[in-house]
Amino acid sequence: MNENTQGRLLDFFENHEHRIIHKWMHYFEIYERHFSKFQGQEVSVLEFGVLHGGSLQMWRHYFGERAHIYGVDINPRCGDLSDPNITVLVGNQEDVDSLRTIKNSLPLMDIIIDDGGHSMLQQTLTFEELYGHLKEGGIYLCEDMHTSYWPEFGGGYRKPDSFMEYSKKLIDQLNAWHSRGEGLAVDAFAETTFGMHYYDSILVIEKRKINPPHARMKGTPSFPLTPGAMAVHEKG
């Protein structure tokens, strides 16, 4: 998708009246790819980072009248930006108690978007506290992850406590089912995560209950099978 073949989100950004929205332009295609299945559904969306409230209006327009949109921002002025089907809460992404208070006041979410302060601590704490508050089948999207390379946000190339490096460890957890050594075991993330998608500055995580992976073999052999392969083949 490009600006000449607009999706609904980019169309809203370019052609509708709304409060200020600040987004990197390549984000719109990513949003459409992962959020389109929720359009018209009874969906709950939580976005950290309200700014002037324009993106909350965009989500309401995109998902439809059955959606309820929640926004969180540290700026108390944003508390005045609630609208029909839009609820804005004041909270601090660097404060675990604040995040837990927000979580406990909200229903489980279908979509969580971290477009907040973008510091390493904020991105890490928000994921750790809120991923478990996502429904099965939901989407967690952290954007502006390029700050993992910016010292002023606590980042730096290959800096161990950047959110980029933190998220790379989640790739190991996604594959922990296949670990044959110590130090990597199946955990709640492995049991509830279907996939991770990396884009320029964005990580999208799909939440879904996962059963232990298994392989099957079917079809007519082209040449004699080894005993191990024969055992798998006979199970069908």
C-alpha positions in Angstrom: 0.0 0.0 0.0 1.2 3.5 -0.7 -0.3 7.0 -0.6 -1.9 6.5 -4.0 -3.7 3.3 -2.9 -4.9 4.6 0.5 -6.3 2.4 3.2 -9.0 3.7 5.5 -6.5 4.8 8.2 -4.4 6.9 5.8 -7.5 8.3 4.2 -8.7 9.4 7.6 -5.3 11.0 8.3 -5.2 12.8 5.0 -8.8 13.7 4.2 -10.9 14.0 7.4 -11.1 16.6 10.0 -9.5 15.5 13.3 -7.2 16.5 16.1 -3.5 16.3 15.6 -2.1 12.9 14.7 1.7 12.4 14.6 2.7 9.1 12.8 5.6 7.9 10.6 3.9 7.4 7.3 5.0 3.8 6.7 3.0 2.8 9.9 -0.3 3.0 8.2 0.3 -0.1 6.0 1.4 -2.0 9.1 -1.7 -1.0 11.0 -3.9 -2.1 8.1 -2.2 -5.5 7.8 -2.7 -6.4 11.5 -5.9 -4.5 12.5 -8.2 -4.9 9.5 -9.8 -8.1 10.8 -11.2 -6.2 13.8 -13.1 -3.6 11.7 -16.8 -3.5 12.6 -16.3 -5.8 15.6 -17.0 -5.2 19.2 -13.4 -4.4 20.0 -11.5 -2.8 22.8 -8.4 -0.8 21.9 -5.9 0.7 24.3 -3.3 3.2 23.1 -0.6 4.6 25.3 0.3 8.2 24.2 -2.6 10.5 23.5 -0.9 13.7 22.4 -3.9 15.8 21.1 -6.2 12.9 20.8 -6.3 12.6 17.0 -5.2 9.0 16.8 -8.0 8.0 19.3 -10.4 9.6 16.8 -8.8 7.7 14.0 -9.2 4.3 15.8 -12.8 5.0 16.5 -13.4 5.9 12.9 -11.6 2.8 11.6 -13.0 0.1 13.9 -16.5 1.4 14.0 -19.3 2.3 16.4 -19.0 -1.0 18.3 -15.5 -0.3 19.3 -14.4 1.3 22.6 -11.2 3.2 22.5 -9.0 3.9 25.6 -6.1 6.2 25.8 -3.5 6.7 28.5 -1.2 9.7 28.9 0.9 11.2 31.6 -0.3 14.7 30.7 -3.4 15.5 32.9 -4.7 17.8 30.1 -5.4 14.7 28.0 -8.0 13.7 30.5 -10.3 16.3 28.9 -10.1 14.6 25.5 -12.7 11.8 26.2 -15.4 11.6 23.6 -18.2 9.2 22.8 -16.7 5.7 22.8 -13.3 7.2 23.8 -12.1 7.1 27.4 -8.8 8.8 28.3 -7.0 7.9 31.5 -4.0 9.7 33.1 -1.1 7.3 34.0 2.6 7.0 34.1 4.3 4.2 32.1 7.4 4.3 34.3 5.3 3.6 37.4 4.3 -0.1 37.9 1.6 0.8 40.4 0.1 3.3 37.8 0.2 0.7 35.1 -1.5 -1.9 37.4 -4.2 0.6 38.4 -4.9 1.3 34.7 -5.0 -2.4 33.9 -7.3 -3.2 36.8 -9.8 -0.5 35.8 -10.1 -1.8 32.2 -11.6 -4.9 30.5 -9.3 -7.2 28.6 -8.1 -5.6 25.4 -8.2 -6.8 21.8 -5.4 -4.4 20.7 -2.8 -2.6 22.8 -0.7 0.1 21.1 2.4 1.5 22.9 2.9 5.0 21.4 3.8 6.5 24.7 7.0 8.1 25.9 9.2 5.6 24.0 11.9 5.3 26.7 13.4 1.9 27.3 11.9 1.6 30.8 8.4 2.7 29.6 8.4 0.2 26.7 9.6 -2.7 28.8 7.4 -2.1 31.9 4.3 -1.5 29.7 4.8 -4.8 27.9 5.5 -6.7 31.1 2.4 -5.4 32.8 -0.1 -5.2 29.9 0.7 -8.2 27.6 -1.2 -10.4 30.1 -4.2 -8.1 29.8 -4.5 -8.9 26.1 -7.3 -11.2 24.9 -6.5 -14.5 23.1 -6.4 -13.5 19.5 -5.3 -10.0 20.3 -2.5 -7.8 19.0 0.2 -6.0 20.9 2.0 -3.3 18.9 4.9 -1.3 20.1 5.9 1.5 17.8 8.8 4.0 17.6 11.3 1.3 18.6 14.0 3.3 16.8 14.5 5.0 20.2 16.3 1.8 21.1 19.2 3.3 19.2 18.9 6.8 20.7 20.9 7.5 23.9 18.5 10.3 25.0 15.8 7.6 25.4 18.1 5.2 27.2 18.9 3.3 24.1 22.1 2.6 22.1 23.1 0.0 19.5 23.2 -3.4 21.2 22.7 -1.8 24.6 21.5 -4.7 26.7 18.6 -3.0 28.4 17.1 -1.4 25.2 13.7 -2.6 24.3 15.0 -3.9 21.0 17.4 -6.2 22.8 14.8 -7.1 25.3 12.4 -8.1 22.5 15.1 -10.2 20.8 15.1 -12.5 23.9 11.4 -13.0 23.3 12.3 -14.6 20.0 14.1 -17.3 22.0 11.1 -17.7 24.2 8.8 -18.1 21.2 11.0 -21.1 20.2 11.6 -22.5 23.7 9.6 -25.6 22.8 12.6 -26.8 20.9 15.3 -26.1 23.5 17.6 -29.0 24.4 19.7 -27.2 26.9 19.5 -25.4 30.2 18.6 -21.8 30.4 15.7 -21.8 27.9 12.3 -23.2 29.1 8.8 -22.9 27.9 7.1 -20.0 29.8 3.8 -18.1 29.6 5.0 -16.1 26.6 5.7 -19.3 24.6 2.3 -20.7 25.6 0.4 -17.7 24.5 2.2 -16.2 21.5 1.7 -17.2 17.9 4.0 -14.8 16.2 6.3 -11.8 16.3 6.5 -9.4 13.3 9.3 -6.9 13.1 9.1 -3.8 10.9 11.1 -0.5 10.8 10.5 0.9 14.3 7.5 -1.5 15.0 7.1 -4.8 16.7 3.7 -6.6 16.4 3.0 -9.6 18.6 0.0 -11.9 18.0 -1.4 -13.5 21.1 -2.9 -17.0 20.8 -3.0 -20.1 23.0 -0.3 -22.5 21.7 -0.2 -26.2 22.1 3.1 -28.0 22.1 4.2 -28.1 18.4 4.3 -31.5 16.7 5.3 -32.8 13.3 3.5 -35.3 11.0 4.5 -37.2 7.9 2.0 -38.3 5.3 2.4 -39.6 1.7 4.1 -42.4 -0.2 7.9 -42.8 0.4 10.1 -42.3 -2.7 12.8 -44.6 -1.1 13.2 -46.6 2.1 12.7 -44.6 5.3 15.0 -44.7 8.3 13.6 -46.4 11.4 13.0 -43.0 13.0 11.3 -41.6 9.9 9.2 -44.8 9.6 8.0 -44.3 13.2 6.8 -40.8 12.4 5.3 -41.9 9.1 3.3 -44.7 10.7 1.7 -42.2 13.1 0.2 -40.3 10.1 
